[in-house]
Amino acid sequence: MIRVVEYRIDRHSGVATYVQIVQQTKQALRLGVLRPGDKLPTAREVVEATAINPNTVLKAYRELEREGLVEARRGLGTFVRRGLSTAPADSPLRTELDAWAVRARDTGLDREDVAALFTAVLDEHFAPPAARTEPAHPQGDPS
């Protein structure tokens, strides 16, 4: 089975293009879309699909290689060395999240609203203990 990752570059995000490629590759690894042994698209294929500079793709792939996630095989391409999959794409949690996203959209929230809401909830539940703040004391309560 051939698994393919298709990179989508958002030129207005403020995130460097090579970082977007790294992030999207990691997301594909986490979701199990890419698995060890899978071949990443060639730099040429990414350039043709996204109209970005080939050096940008190579920079992203080098970063992934530095992190030990992929390996370049001379003359063969770049291959996934290890996955990050802990929540497979067919997870029941994904199904619930998908239904939630549909409800959010149906209530009039746009992508940015949903991302902000979801990020706020993630920050509440996954912030390091030192970063969590205690609830503010009511006015007049010095304790």
Secondary structure, 3 states (H helix, E strand, C coil): CCCCCCCCCCCCCCCCHHHHHHHHHHHHHHCCCCCCCCECCCHHHHHHHHCCCHHHHHHHHHHHHHCCCEEEECCCEEEECCCCCCCCCCCHHHHHHHHHHHHHHHCCCCHHHHHHHHHHHHHHHHCCHHHCCCCCCCCCCCC
